Structures are given as C-alpha cells and as structure tokens.
Amino acid sequence: HAVRAAENRERLLSTSAEYIGRPAGYSRLATRFLHLSLFATVFVSPVVMFEPAPYEAMIVLMALGCVFTGATVDRRLLLPFFLIVLWNVGGLIALMPVITDQDAITFVIISIYLGMSAMLFACLFAQDSVRRVEIMRNAYIATAVIASIIGIIGYFNLLPGSWDALTRYNRLKSTFKDPNLFGPFAILPLMFLISGALLNGLKLRHVTAGSIILVAVLLSFSRAAWAHFIFSAMLMVALMFIATPSARFRARIATATVLSIAGVAVLVAGMLSVGHIGTVFKERASLVQDYDAGDGGRFTAQADSIPKLLERPNGFGPYQFHNHYGQDPHNVYLNAFASYGWLGGVSYAALVLITLWVGYATVLKRTPWQQYQIAALATYTGVALEGFVIDTDHWRSYYLVMGMVWGLAIATINAERKAHSEAHLRAAM
C-alpha cells in the first residue's frame, strides 16, 4: 500500500508539473477564452454566403484557446488523424496533374482544414465533456433559430426590401449557399431539442425553437434533409429507448413519439395550405427528379464514372468531376475516389466506418453526457447515409458532429477505465 501511495503521489506531481508557475487567474482566463471561442465558432457557422467565412477565423481562435488551456491529444485520436492525413495525401497526389487549377488547390486546402477541425473538436469534447458540449449546444440552437427566422422572413418577404439572396428556386437557404446545406445543418439542434424534451419534459421556449427550425427545414425542400431528420430522430429515440433501464421513461418515449408524429403531421398539413408551398412540395416530394435520371442525370453520370475511376488510381483530380460530366458527383464516397484517388477514397470510407464503429461501441454506456452522445451519433449516422446522394465532404457541420462522436466516445472510454481502476484500488485496499 505504501508503494502504491508513493506511485500515486509521483504521478500527481508529474501531471501537475506543467502548471507550476502558472497563476490560477491565468487558467481561469484561458478557460473562459476557450469557451467563448467555442461558442462564437458555432454561433457564426451559418454565415457562409462568402468565403473565407467568419467560421474560419473562429476556428483559429479556438485552437489558440486549446493551446492556452493546455488541452491534450488523446492517443486514441491517432487513428482518425492518420486516416484524415492519408485521405488528404491522396488529394495532394491527385492535385499534381491539375496544379494550375486554382479551384482545385482551394478544394484541397479546405479539405485539410476541415479534417483538422474535426480533430480539434474531438480534443475539446474528450475533456470537460458536459460543460463544453452544453456550450456548443446552446450556441448551435441559438444560431439555428436565428438562421431559420432569417430564412423564413426571406422566404415569405415579411419585411420590406429584397430578400432574394435567402432563397433559391423557391427554396429556403437562409445564409447558406444552397438549401441542401441549410437543411442538414439544422438536424443536430433539432436532435438536441427532441432529446431534451424527452428527458426533461416540454418547455415552451424549446417547443418554439424546435418548431421554427423544423419549419425552415421543411421550406428548404431538401429531400435528403427531410430523410436525414426522420431517420436520425427515429434512431435517436430508439437508442434512448434501449439505453434507459426505466420502464416509465420508455412509456414516456413511446407516448411522446406518437404525439410528435401527430404534431409534425399537423404542421406539415398547415404549411401545405399556404400559398405555393403545396405545389413546390409535390414537386420535391417525388423520389426521383428529372435531373436525377436520364442521359444527363446524376445517376447516369455516377454510373458512367465508375469504370473510368477503376482505371485511374489518382481519380480525376480535386474538383474535376464537373469538368468531365458537367455536374458534381452528388455522392461523397464516389467523390472521394474521384477527387482524392484510390488512397483518398479508401481512407475516407474507412474513416466513416471506424467513426460509426467507435460511436456504437460506446454510446450505450451510461455517462453524464450520454444524451448528447446519442444525439451526435444519430445525426452522424444520418449524414453518413446522406452522403450517398450528396457531397458532404466540405460541410462544416459534418466535421463538428464527427469530432463530437470521437470526443465523447473517448471520454466514455476514459471514464470507464477510471471507474474500473478505482474499483480495483478499493478492492485491493
């Protein structure tokens, strides 16, 4: 026992050595700076009508905050980091034949930066998890509500002035470049609000926020976002149902699910009766659009590209698919091989699969942050599937959710190991 106690004291001293000479006030200030930069980064994330966007500057500040607070990199992040590096090395190799194309260079730079942002979020959420996730959650819900309100005002021209920049083809896009970007961005805050309502009961402010965001998602007329929302919500509720040992909570989940479906149905029915919304809805609700099939359709372009990609280890080059087929791939996994070559394509697919594996391996373990981990994993699973019909590799929200899945999974593993160590120590004493 004396030897074990001495070893514990030695570890404590070595862990604390890096903080010697650092005033307590500095640590508090650095922590506040980090949390403020985290809030600001998420809060400005919808402002992407021009690039570089404010989000890019905030990511740099958040990284500085991590340095100031002495944030550590868990060794378990080496695997996703290695895959991200391989993925982008593939992109750099594929870039060589088209190095004179400025758009291709920009494409690769954005990929590298976004991949590193996922690892930054993972480092953040792996420590002090509940507090940091709740800061992010509050910022995300607030900014999603604001972006939704702005989009709704623009869609219906509720205020004087020209609001055309907030819509596209009679679809709401708010401060994003495309409706298909706004819709998926709003899924995670909806998951937060739904899980909060199931756990803590309905609150007027949460119902109001959720309704505003949901209306905006519906007005985006993004079929992928609609399917993403339905799938992720159902998956999240199922995981919560499985995770809880309480029969009463399971009954609440079942009741709330029925009421929610009824409420959404009423909301949709009411929206369809307003102006031209019903017409646009009927057009967008079709599973296959005119631009999907046919000689010039996306599915035809995808099918035609596969044999050619099998002959090209470096693919077509970053951001070159549209030069061959007149449109983007509309499939992130196909795009991974087209823009990053075989090395990048395999690495990207492996990154997605391993992220899902790590998430599901830890999500049912009871922790103080389990509800957030379930919401993040349900959202990530939905966007991973959405990648089969749209390019998601440059979505900022995608890398935030990926980082959240990894960070909370690592926090869960560390918490479980700590609990086991403490149990063994108590048993030995």
C-alpha positions as CSV (number, residue, x, y, z in Angstrom):
1,H,0.0,0.0,0.0
2,A,2.8,2.4,0.8
3,V,4.5,1.8,-2.5
4,R,1.2,2.3,-4.4
5,A,0.5,5.5,-2.5
6,A,4.0,6.8,-3.4
7,E,3.4,6.0,-7.0
8,N,0.1,7.8,-7.0
9,R,1.8,10.9,-5.4
10,E,4.6,10.8,-8.0
11,R,2.0,10.6,-10.9
12,L,0.1,13.5,-9.4
13,L,3.3,15.6,-9.1
14,S,4.3,14.8,-12.7
15,T,0.9,15.7,-14.0
16,S,0.9,19.0,-12.1
17,A,4.4,20.0,-13.1
18,E,3.3,21.7,-16.3
19,Y,1.1,24.1,-14.3
20,I,3.8,25.1,-11.8
21,G,4.3,28.9,-12.1
22,R,1.0,29.4,-13.9
23,P,-1.3,31.6,-11.8
24,A,-4.8,30.4,-11.1
25,G,-6.2,33.6,-12.7
26,Y,-4.4,32.7,-16.0
27,S,-6.0,29.3,-16.1
28,R,-9.5,30.7,-15.5
29,L,-9.0,33.4,-18.1
30,A,-7.7,30.8,-20.6
31,T,-10.7,28.6,-19.9
32,R,-13.1,31.4,-20.4
33,F,-11.3,32.4,-23.7
34,L,-11.6,28.8,-24.9
35,H,-15.3,28.5,-24.0
36,L,-16.1,31.9,-25.6
37,S,-14.3,31.0,-28.8
38,L,-16.1,27.6,-28.9
39,F,-19.5,29.4,-28.5
40,A,-18.5,32.0,-31.2
41,T,-17.3,29.4,-33.6
42,V,-20.5,27.5,-33.6
43,F,-22.6,30.7,-33.5
44,V,-21.1,32.1,-36.7
45,S,-21.1,28.8,-38.5
46,P,-24.3,29.6,-40.6
47,V,-22.7,32.7,-42.1
48,V,-21.2,31.1,-45.2
49,M,-22.6,33.2,-48.1
50,F,-19.0,34.4,-48.7
51,E,-15.6,32.7,-48.1
52,P,-13.4,32.7,-46.2
53,A,-16.3,32.8,-43.7
54,P,-16.1,34.0,-40.1
55,Y,-16.1,30.4,-39.0
56,E,-12.5,30.0,-40.3
57,A,-11.2,32.8,-38.1
58,M,-13.1,31.5,-35.1
59,I,-11.6,28.0,-35.6
60,V,-8.1,29.6,-35.3
61,L,-9.1,31.4,-32.1
62,M,-10.5,28.1,-30.7
63,A,-7.2,26.4,-31.5
64,L,-5.3,29.1,-29.6
65,G,-7.7,28.6,-26.7
66,C,-6.8,24.9,-26.6
67,V,-3.1,25.8,-26.5
68,F,-3.6,28.4,-23.7
69,T,-5.5,25.8,-21.6
70,G,-3.0,23.1,-22.2
71,A,-5.5,20.8,-23.9
72,T,-4.1,17.3,-24.6
73,V,-4.5,15.0,-27.6
74,D,-5.7,11.5,-26.6
75,R,-3.7,8.8,-28.2
76,R,-6.9,7.2,-29.5
77,L,-7.3,10.1,-31.9
78,L,-4.2,8.9,-33.7
79,L,-6.3,6.5,-35.8
80,P,-8.8,9.1,-37.2
81,F,-5.9,11.6,-37.6
82,F,-3.9,9.1,-39.6
83,L,-6.9,8.4,-41.9
84,I,-7.5,12.1,-42.4
85,V,-3.9,12.5,-43.3
86,L,-4.0,9.6,-45.8
87,W,-7.2,11.0,-47.3
88,N,-5.6,14.4,-47.9
89,V,-2.3,12.9,-49.0
90,G,-4.4,11.2,-51.7
91,G,-5.9,14.6,-52.6
92,L,-2.4,16.2,-52.8
93,I,-1.2,13.5,-55.1
94,A,-4.3,13.8,-57.3
95,L,-3.8,17.5,-57.4
96,M,-0.4,17.3,-59.2
97,P,-1.8,16.9,-62.7
98,V,-4.2,19.9,-62.2
99,I,-1.9,22.0,-60.1
100,T,-2.6,25.1,-62.3
101,D,-6.3,25.0,-61.4
102,Q,-6.9,27.5,-58.5
103,D,-10.3,25.9,-57.6
104,A,-8.6,22.5,-57.2
105,I,-6.0,24.0,-54.9
106,T,-8.7,25.7,-52.8
107,F,-10.6,22.5,-52.7
108,V,-7.7,20.6,-51.2
109,I,-6.9,23.3,-48.7
110,I,-10.5,23.3,-47.5
111,S,-10.4,19.5,-47.1
112,I,-7.2,19.7,-45.0
113,Y,-8.5,22.5,-42.8
114,L,-11.9,20.8,-42.2
115,G,-10.3,17.5,-41.4
116,M,-8.2,19.1,-38.7
117,S,-11.2,21.0,-37.3
118,A,-12.8,17.6,-36.6
119,M,-9.8,16.5,-34.6
120,L,-9.8,19.9,-32.7
121,F,-13.5,19.4,-31.7
122,A,-12.7,15.8,-30.7
123,C,-9.9,17.0,-28.4
124,L,-12.2,19.6,-26.9
125,F,-15.1,17.3,-26.2
126,A,-13.0,14.5,-24.8
127,Q,-12.3,16.6,-21.7
128,D,-14.7,18.6,-19.5
129,S,-17.3,17.0,-21.8
130,V,-20.6,18.0,-20.3
131,R,-19.8,21.7,-19.9
132,R,-18.2,22.1,-23.4
133,V,-20.9,20.2,-25.2
134,E,-23.6,22.3,-23.4
135,I,-21.8,25.5,-24.5
136,M,-21.8,24.2,-28.1
137,R,-25.4,23.0,-27.8
138,N,-26.6,26.4,-26.6
139,A,-24.7,28.2,-29.4
140,Y,-26.0,25.8,-32.0
141,I,-29.6,26.0,-31.1
142,A,-29.5,29.8,-30.8
143,T,-27.8,30.3,-34.2
144,A,-30.1,27.7,-35.9
145,V,-33.1,29.6,-34.6
146,I,-31.7,32.9,-35.9
147,A,-30.8,31.4,-39.3
148,S,-34.2,29.9,-39.5
149,I,-36.0,33.1,-38.7
150,I,-33.9,35.0,-41.3
151,G,-34.7,32.3,-43.9
152,I,-38.4,32.4,-43.1
153,I,-38.5,36.2,-43.3
154,G,-36.8,36.0,-46.7
155,Y,-39.0,33.2,-48.0
156,F,-42.2,35.0,-47.3
157,N,-40.8,38.5,-47.8
158,L,-42.2,39.5,-44.4
159,L,-40.1,42.7,-44.2
160,P,-39.5,45.5,-46.8
161,G,-36.5,45.1,-49.1
162,S,-35.1,42.4,-51.3
163,W,-34.6,39.0,-49.7
164,D,-33.9,37.0,-52.9
165,A,-30.4,36.1,-51.6
166,L,-32.0,34.0,-48.9
167,T,-33.9,31.7,-51.3
168,R,-33.1,29.7,-54.3
169,Y,-35.6,28.1,-56.7
170,N,-38.4,28.8,-54.3
171,R,-36.5,27.0,-51.6
172,L,-35.2,28.5,-48.3
173,K,-31.4,28.6,-48.0
174,S,-31.1,31.4,-45.4
175,T,-27.4,32.5,-45.0
176,F,-26.1,29.4,-46.7
177,K,-25.1,29.0,-50.4
178,D,-27.6,26.2,-51.1
179,P,-30.8,24.8,-49.5
180,N,-29.2,21.4,-49.4
181,L,-26.6,22.9,-47.0
182,F,-29.0,24.6,-44.7
183,G,-31.3,21.6,-44.1
184,P,-28.6,19.2,-42.8
185,F,-27.0,21.9,-40.7
186,A,-30.3,22.2,-38.7
187,I,-30.6,18.5,-37.9
188,L,-28.3,18.4,-34.8
189,P,-30.0,21.2,-32.9
190,L,-33.3,19.5,-33.6
191,M,-31.9,16.3,-32.1
192,F,-30.8,18.3,-29.0
193,L,-34.2,19.8,-28.6
194,I,-36.1,16.5,-29.1
195,S,-33.8,14.6,-26.6
196,G,-34.1,17.4,-24.1
197,A,-37.9,17.3,-24.3
198,L,-38.0,13.6,-23.8
199,L,-35.7,13.8,-20.8
200,N,-36.8,17.0,-19.1
201,G,-40.4,17.5,-20.4
202,L,-41.8,20.1,-22.8
203,K,-40.8,23.7,-22.3
204,L,-42.4,26.5,-24.3
205,R,-39.1,28.0,-25.4
206,H,-37.8,24.6,-26.6
207,V,-41.1,23.8,-28.5
208,T,-40.9,27.3,-30.1
209,A,-37.3,26.9,-31.1
210,G,-37.9,23.4,-32.5
211,S,-40.9,24.5,-34.4
212,I,-39.1,27.4,-36.0
213,I,-36.1,25.3,-37.1
214,L,-38.4,22.5,-38.4
215,V,-40.5,24.9,-40.5
216,A,-37.3,26.2,-42.0
217,V,-36.0,22.7,-42.8
218,L,-39.3,21.9,-44.5
219,L,-39.1,25.1,-46.5
220,S,-35.6,24.2,-47.7
221,F,-37.4,21.4,-49.7
222,S,-34.3,19.3,-49.4
223,R,-35.4,15.7,-49.8
224,A,-32.1,14.5,-48.3
225,A,-32.5,16.8,-45.2
226,W,-36.1,15.6,-44.7
227,A,-35.0,11.9,-44.8
228,H,-32.0,12.7,-42.6
229,F,-34.2,14.3,-40.0
230,I,-36.7,11.5,-39.9
231,F,-34.1,8.8,-39.9
232,S,-31.9,10.5,-37.2
233,A,-34.9,11.3,-35.0
234,M,-36.1,7.7,-35.1
235,L,-32.6,6.3,-34.5
236,M,-32.0,8.7,-31.6
237,V,-35.4,7.8,-30.0
238,A,-34.6,4.0,-30.4
239,L,-31.2,4.4,-28.8
240,M,-32.7,6.3,-25.9
241,F,-35.3,3.6,-25.5
242,I,-32.6,0.9,-25.5
243,A,-30.3,2.8,-23.2
244,T,-32.7,3.6,-20.4
245,P,-33.4,1.0,-17.7
246,S,-36.6,2.8,-16.7
247,A,-39.9,1.3,-17.8
248,R,-41.6,4.7,-17.0
249,F,-39.2,6.6,-19.3
250,R,-39.8,4.0,-22.1
251,A,-43.5,4.6,-21.8
252,R,-42.9,8.4,-21.9
253,I,-40.8,7.9,-25.1
254,A,-43.5,5.9,-26.7
255,T,-46.2,8.4,-25.9
256,A,-44.1,11.4,-26.9
257,T,-43.2,9.7,-30.2
258,V,-46.8,9.3,-31.1
259,L,-47.7,12.9,-30.1
260,S,-44.7,14.2,-32.0
261,I,-45.6,12.4,-35.2
262,A,-49.1,13.8,-34.9
263,G,-47.8,17.3,-34.3
264,V,-45.4,17.2,-37.2
265,A,-48.3,15.9,-39.4
266,V,-50.4,18.9,-38.4
267,L,-47.6,21.3,-39.0
268,V,-46.9,19.9,-42.5
269,A,-50.6,20.0,-43.3
270,G,-50.9,23.6,-42.3
271,M,-47.8,24.6,-44.3
272,L,-49.1,22.8,-47.4
273,S,-52.2,25.0,-47.3
274,V,-50.1,28.2,-47.5
275,G,-49.6,29.8,-51.0
276,H,-47.4,27.9,-53.4
277,I,-45.8,25.7,-50.8
278,G,-48.1,22.8,-51.7
279,T,-47.0,23.0,-55.3
280,V,-43.3,23.1,-54.5
281,F,-43.8,20.3,-52.0
282,K,-45.4,18.0,-54.6
283,E,-42.6,18.6,-57.0
284,R,-39.8,18.0,-54.4
285,A,-41.6,15.0,-52.7
286,S,-41.0,12.8,-55.8
287,L,-38.3,10.3,-55.1
288,V,-36.7,10.8,-58.5
289,Q,-36.5,14.2,-60.1
290,D,-35.9,14.9,-63.8
291,Y,-32.3,15.8,-63.2
292,D,-31.7,12.5,-61.4
293,A,-32.4,10.1,-64.2
294,G,-32.0,10.2,-68.0
295,D,-28.9,10.8,-70.2
296,G,-27.9,13.9,-68.3
297,G,-29.0,12.8,-64.9
298,R,-26.8,12.5,-61.8
299,F,-27.3,8.7,-61.6
300,T,-26.2,8.3,-65.2
301,A,-23.1,10.4,-64.6
302,Q,-22.3,8.3,-61.5
303,A,-22.6,5.0,-63.3
304,D,-20.5,6.2,-66.2
305,S,-17.7,7.5,-64.0
306,I,-17.2,4.2,-62.0
307,P,-15.4,2.3,-64.9
308,K,-13.2,5.2,-65.6
309,L,-12.3,5.7,-61.9
310,L,-11.3,2.0,-61.7
311,E,-8.7,2.7,-64.3
312,R,-7.4,5.9,-62.6
313,P,-5.5,5.4,-59.3
314,N,-5.5,9.2,-58.9
315,G,-9.1,9.8,-59.9
316,F,-10.0,12.8,-62.0
317,G,-8.3,15.3,-59.6
318,P,-9.8,17.5,-56.9
319,Y,-12.9,19.4,-58.0
320,Q,-12.6,18.0,-61.6
321,F,-15.6,15.7,-61.8
322,H,-17.8,18.5,-63.1
323,N,-15.3,19.1,-65.9
324,H,-15.9,15.6,-67.2
325,Y,-19.7,15.3,-66.6
326,G,-21.0,18.9,-66.3
327,Q,-22.1,18.4,-62.6
328,D,-20.8,17.4,-59.2
329,P,-20.8,13.7,-58.2
330,H,-23.7,14.1,-55.7
331,N,-22.2,11.1,-53.8
332,V,-19.5,11.8,-51.2
333,Y,-17.9,8.3,-51.5
334,L,-17.8,8.5,-55.3
335,N,-16.3,12.0,-54.9
336,A,-13.7,10.7,-52.5
337,F,-12.3,8.4,-55.2
338,A,-12.8,11.0,-58.0
339,S,-11.1,13.9,-56.1
340,Y,-8.6,12.1,-53.9
341,G,-7.8,8.9,-55.8
342,W,-7.9,5.4,-54.6
343,L,-5.8,6.2,-51.5
344,G,-8.1,9.0,-50.5
345,G,-11.3,7.1,-51.4
346,V,-10.4,4.1,-49.3
347,S,-9.2,6.3,-46.4
348,Y,-12.3,8.4,-46.4
349,A,-14.6,5.3,-46.4
350,A,-12.5,3.7,-43.6
351,L,-12.8,7.0,-41.5
352,V,-16.6,6.9,-41.8
353,L,-16.9,3.2,-40.9
354,I,-14.5,3.5,-37.9
355,T,-16.2,6.6,-36.6
356,L,-19.5,4.7,-36.7
357,W,-17.9,1.7,-35.0
358,V,-16.4,3.7,-32.2
359,G,-19.7,5.6,-31.7
360,Y,-21.9,2.5,-31.4
361,A,-19.3,0.7,-29.3
362,T,-19.6,3.3,-26.6
363,V,-23.0,5.0,-26.9
364,L,-25.0,2.7,-24.7
365,K,-22.6,3.1,-21.7
366,R,-24.2,5.3,-19.0
367,T,-22.4,8.6,-18.6
368,P,-23.4,12.2,-17.8
369,W,-23.0,13.1,-21.5
370,Q,-24.9,10.0,-22.9
371,Q,-27.9,12.0,-24.2
372,Y,-25.5,14.3,-26.2
373,Q,-23.6,11.3,-27.5
374,I,-26.8,9.6,-28.7
375,A,-27.9,12.8,-30.4
376,A,-24.5,13.2,-32.1
377,L,-24.3,9.6,-33.2
378,A,-27.8,9.6,-34.6
379,T,-27.0,12.8,-36.6
380,Y,-23.7,11.4,-37.8
381,T,-25.3,8.1,-39.0
382,G,-27.9,10.1,-40.9
383,V,-25.3,12.3,-42.6
384,A,-23.1,9.3,-43.4
385,L,-26.1,7.8,-45.2
386,E,-27.0,11.1,-46.8
387,G,-23.5,11.1,-48.3
388,F,-24.7,8.5,-50.9
389,V,-26.9,11.2,-52.5
390,I,-25.0,14.4,-51.9
391,D,-21.4,15.7,-51.4
392,T,-20.9,16.2,-47.7
393,D,-17.1,16.3,-47.5
394,H,-17.0,20.1,-47.2
395,W,-19.8,20.6,-44.7
396,R,-18.6,22.4,-41.6
397,S,-21.4,20.8,-39.5
398,Y,-20.3,17.3,-40.6
399,Y,-16.9,17.7,-39.1
400,L,-18.3,19.2,-35.9
401,V,-20.5,16.1,-35.5
402,M,-17.7,13.8,-36.3
403,G,-15.4,15.5,-33.7
404,M,-18.3,15.2,-31.2
405,V,-18.7,11.5,-31.8
406,W,-15.0,10.8,-31.3
407,G,-14.6,13.2,-28.4
408,L,-17.5,11.8,-26.4
409,A,-16.5,8.2,-27.3
410,I,-13.0,8.8,-25.9
411,A,-14.5,10.5,-22.8
412,T,-16.6,7.4,-22.3
413,I,-13.7,5.0,-22.6
414,N,-11.6,7.0,-20.2
415,A,-14.4,7.3,-17.7
416,E,-15.0,3.6,-17.8
417,R,-11.3,2.8,-17.3
418,K,-11.1,5.2,-14.5
419,A,-14.1,3.6,-12.8
420,H,-12.5,0.2,-13.2
421,S,-9.2,1.4,-11.8
422,E,-10.9,2.9,-8.8
423,A,-12.9,-0.3,-8.2
424,H,-9.7,-2.4,-8.3
425,L,-8.0,0.0,-5.9
426,R,-10.8,-0.2,-3.4
427,A,-10.9,-3.9,-3.7
428,A,-7.1,-4.1,-3.1
429,M,-7.4,-1.8,0.0
